[in-house]
Amino acid sequence: SCKPEGVIPFASNPLDNGLATGIYTSSNPSGSEADGRFQYPLKVLDKWAELHSVQEALAVRVKTRVQRTSMEDREFRGYRGPPPKINTDITTTQIAMNYIVAKGCVPVVSIATPKQAEELIGCMGWSLTDEEVQELDNAADLCEMNG
């Protein structure tokens, strides 16, 4: 409803304190953190399982697509110099961030570490297809029903 009015919404805390990143899942509740503490109760993570599963599948699919496109660009643009370097190691967090952008929002995120900055930079140079956005929409709807 914002788009027809020319309004671009800003999304603060767009990843719900890490819950929407796909890092903390019911099968990996600590997010592989060394201390092994669970960031969220398993009951909460179970509600998000469908979304996390779709994010993981899309990360693999988008990685393949971006790598293929990058190779095609290299072959096509080779005579003009190298194409810009685009991240091809797609993560579930990057899938989530690009989803927010695809929905027409500007994500406002806090960056506390160089690793987080690198991950955010890795969101640039590629986007989700309409089909991929729809898959995430469907998974998010299932999460709401489970909530």
Helices and strands as residue ranges (DSSP letters): G 3-5, E 10-12, G 16-21, H 42-47, H 49-77, G 78-80, H 92-102, E 106-108, H 114-121, H 130-146
